[in-house]
């Protein structure tokens, strides 16, 4: 329990660090829907890992209603995820997100079909996904990648690259 609270505190401190409009940890905890979505996701993911699928999905849908952010309870999220503005973010069931990532509003980490197993992307550490970006399919996004606003990414991206456009183009 203490470890869980410490992780949430670290998430709140990360919001203060990354968002110049946020003045303190208390404000991040009370006012930021991205923090609330992470809080609910951690509970839902725990229940999902215990095979309590209905209860996990119920909590995730309540969180979606409250925050405008949809995170499937099966998604694996690392430390210090910052969802700026949050509204419209969708993170699919088999997605994984590394540490210290930033996702802006109206972005999707989604699938491209009805595959049964891995169907959502894996984000490395320190990845930034711009507003409105769509990262689709069972692809790998490397560490320190920046995905530009409204980009569509359908193929693997190596480390330390910025991608923009529809379809994405690499800028090293």
Buried (B, 14 or more C-beta within 10 A) or exposed (E): EEEEEEBBEEBBBBBBEBBEEBEEBEBBBEEBBBBBBBBBBBBBBBBBEEEBEEBBBBBBBEBBEEBBBBBBBBBBBBBBBBBBBBEBBBBBBBBBBBBBBBBBBBBBBBBEEEEEEBBBBBBBBBBBBBBBBBBBBBBBBBBBBBBBEBBBBBEEBEEEBBBBEEEBEEEE
